[in-house]
Amino acid sequence: MDFDFLDNGDVSNISAEEEKKEQQRKKTFNGLCASEWAELSRSVWNDVSSIRQKKHLVHGATFPEKLCHRLIKMYSKKGDLVLDPFLGTGTTVIAAIKSNRNAIGIELTERFFKVANESILEVLKSEQPNLFNEFFLGQYKLYNGDCCEVLKQFDDSSVQLTITSPPYADLIHKVLLDRNKYHKNSVFVNENNATTNLYSNDTRDLGNMDMEHYLNKVKQIMIELFRITKPGGYNAWVVKDFRDTKNKIPYIDLHSKIAAIGEKAGYKYHDLIIWDQNQHRKLVLLGYPSVFYVNQNHSYIVIMRKPNDKS
């Protein structure tokens, strides 16, 4: 575990350059010095994919811990509260507590909630104390329930950063039908070694809703997220655009819809990051041989910010 932020009281060996960086870190809202700030400002990320643990593959749409770590470093400081309202198997909370942030995770599906809880407990057991026999890990709390209801329990302006990746309406239903019909024996079925299954049969699950009901529920969630976000705080949604070929809709720009919903709730559309996943996704024939479609081997990270008096 990285304990670079600790002060051991001995400043005699700190170089002038390091002293300059420390002074810079004290002035920034996220504790980054100028060089760290610049390094993290890339708009295309092609270095954050990672091999997932076997137990996390039951979800099929987890994102790498490194991705969460990076967002946490960019948009929060140590001791801040980080939230994931669609926790999945726990990646956001794990990254947060390792980064000495406090964290809240909400997960509707009980089997994913159990995996998340077990994974977080394993992290806590594996982390070793430092030379001062102290643990520098954030505190966390998990909720098994519908985030629409759970979020109502939280105080106004209490969360610095939300990181999440919501289900994509009833996309999985359509993918399963398509794969069973056209790709039964294809590697496309088990892309990235993750099995594609329905998350749940719960009617409250965004993954079981048509697009109209899906967007309406996202609006409700976004209003609550805006209420509990601190002024100047951030809301990052990792989403992927997709197609609905069954209904002859060639392209659904989900990331734009999420950003528009965020703006209507009160957020400012702050930034857009492209997560390049080409290295870890196989190319498949789409529309062959009559209509040409590109493989969408990237996701978008939509960054929204709650205005404060200074911005």
Summary of the structure (lengths in Angstrom):
residues: 311
radius of gyration: 20.4
end to end distance: 35.2
largest distance: 70.3
contacts: 907
relative contact order: 0.13
helix: 40%
strand: 19%
